[in-house]
């Protein structure tokens, strides 16, 4: 007889960087690697390797490759091997860059209707993710809320960041409210008397004032 040959081939083992997230402006980092393919509850004890070297498609020195988004974590370690495993380094591990958070609060305000716009440019700005913006970038915030007629409206703002993309920032806003209230006005007529003459009489002698004596009609407005 001819003896058969028994061959045991190495099992495939994949090494991949674990998902890692950082905030826009932070240096690239990693959370180590995961091993996919160990058999019989074996661990890295059966492998022999020098330290893995991590690199990234993320690059802090380039505005295009440091934007908020996902990048690959690349592995290099040619000396990673195990007698019973065929080791593959998977370079599809994810480094996600998350937006830098900024909290912006605007002031509230109120007034009685006077025909002119109500605005209030008061605001507070808090950098949540760090004490300052990264890369020397500058934030410009303009409060634009306005209301003229009776009612309410949020005291909105616009924002942009010089030398950066706006999507690199998350604005956590707390908006104040602008409110215009009705102008209190009362009409007072003077006494009127005459001798009966069979005709229709009208008393058009009146006075306009507020209940508190503070408000007249807004300039340019007339009563019909």
MOUR-V831927 format. One record per helix or strand. SS is the DSSP state (@ for helix, = for strand). FROM is the first residue (numbers start at 1). TO is the last residue. Records with the same first field share a line. If there is no record, write none. Layout:
SS->FROM-TO  FROM-TO
This chain:
=->11-17  20-23  33-36  48-48  53-56  69-76  81-82  85-90  93-98  100-106  109-112  118-118  123-127  138-143  147-147  151-154  157-162  169-174  177-181  186-189  206-209
@->44-46  63-65  134-136  166-168
